[in-house]
Amino acid sequence: MKLKFTKMHGAGNDFVVIDAISQQIDLTPAQWKQLGDRRFGVGADQMLVVEKPTQPGCDFRYRIFNSDGGEVEQCGNGARAFAKFVSQKGLTDKRSISVETMAGIIAPRLEDNGNVTVDMGAPVLEPARVPFDADGLDGVAEGRDTLWPLVLELGGDKETVLVSVVSMGNPHAVQLVGDVDTAPVELTGPLIEHHPRFPRRVNAGFMQLLNRQHIRLRVFERGVGETLACGTGTCAAVVAGIRRGLLDSPVTVDARGGQLAIAWAGEGQPVYLTGPAVTVYEGEIEI
Ligand SMILES: N[C@@H](CCC[C@H](N)C(=O)O)C(=O)O
């Protein structure tokens, strides 16, 4: 089948965005993987699908596929691209929309300066709901957060890293590092992603504090590998930093692909993610 798509990015986290309202789409995981492949397909970190809503009060349904072909619950940078896409394509004339995802309803709003702010909903902080299996583990209390020890097998050696676990609809494990440039993201990222304590795998965040309102962040994403930015990872890192007593809202986050901003008023409150969303080109692929 021929599929029309738009290539977009949000701070370098790149997407193939597909209008499934005007096109009939029923792809297998292998086809999603091919679309995301940078040699055999278009190439992207995630494929984003725009559908009609199934829930009353929502404007659209938003589906997300990682480049490994797996469907996932949430994508923050993608939510900004999604909002720009439906506006640019004339699928809505609203500047604030309500979008149904596998992880609940989110609300992106187009800003006058071209950025998009997304109400990502409240973070989930109970380990079992992340999901993280904390059975028999001793956590270390810090502020209102608990740091969990993860034992990683590195060759013949074992290394323990302390992580905060947060769900933004999708699971995140965030650790503090002295310098993101020298952090072992490629080495330990895959081990954290597949750690048996995370039954649905996990996105691994590496956060460096610059001051109480400014961090640097790298994320090794589940189902993708390291990306140039991760919106939900950014939300999770700031939530973890605020709960640990290390950060104050609002927080500026430097990712390798650009800058994002997070505001969070605390437990039970939604996390607001602000940043760019850019259209790169339009295309058509035979799949
Ligand atoms: N890039 C994303 C997150 C996409 C999903 C993630 N890889 C997962 O598997 O949970 C973002 O901007 O949030």
Ligand as a Chemical Component Dictionary entry (heavy atoms), coordinates in Angstrom:
data_LIG
# 
_chem_comp.id                   LIG 
_chem_comp.type                 NON-POLYMER 
_chem_comp.pdbx_formal_charge   0 
_chem_comp.three_letter_code    LIG 
# 
loop_
_chem_comp_atom.comp_id 
_chem_comp_atom.atom_id 
_chem_comp_atom.alt_atom_id 
_chem_comp_atom.type_symbol 
_chem_comp_atom.charge 
_chem_comp_atom.model_Cartn_x 
_chem_comp_atom.model_Cartn_y 
_chem_comp_atom.model_Cartn_z 
_chem_comp_atom.pdbx_ordinal 
LIG N1 N1 N 0 10.277 10.102 22.589 1  
LIG C1 C1 C 0 9.224  9.977  23.476 2  
LIG C2 C2 C 0 8.952  8.696  24.161 3  
LIG C3 C3 C 0 8.538  7.597  23.169 4  
LIG C4 C4 C 0 8.150  6.300  23.806 5  
LIG C5 C5 C 0 9.264  5.622  24.563 6  
LIG N2 N2 N 0 10.362 5.230  23.730 7  
LIG C6 C6 C 0 8.684  4.398  25.289 8  
LIG O1 O1 O 0 8.889  3.269  24.818 9  
LIG O2 O2 O 0 8.040  4.589  26.307 10 
LIG C7 C7 C 0 8.850  11.227 24.225 11 
LIG O3 O3 O 0 9.135  12.313 23.698 12 
LIG O4 O4 O 0 8.221  11.147 25.264 13 
# 
loop_
_chem_comp_bond.comp_id 
_chem_comp_bond.atom_id_1 
_chem_comp_bond.atom_id_2 
_chem_comp_bond.value_order 
_chem_comp_bond.pdbx_ordinal 
LIG N1 C1 SING 1  
LIG C1 C2 SING 2  
LIG C1 C7 SING 3  
LIG C2 C3 SING 4  
LIG C3 C4 SING 5  
LIG C4 C5 SING 6  
LIG C5 N2 SING 7  
LIG C5 C6 SING 8  
LIG C6 O1 DOUB 9  
LIG C6 O2 SING 10 
LIG C7 O3 DOUB 11 
LIG C7 O4 SING 12 
# 
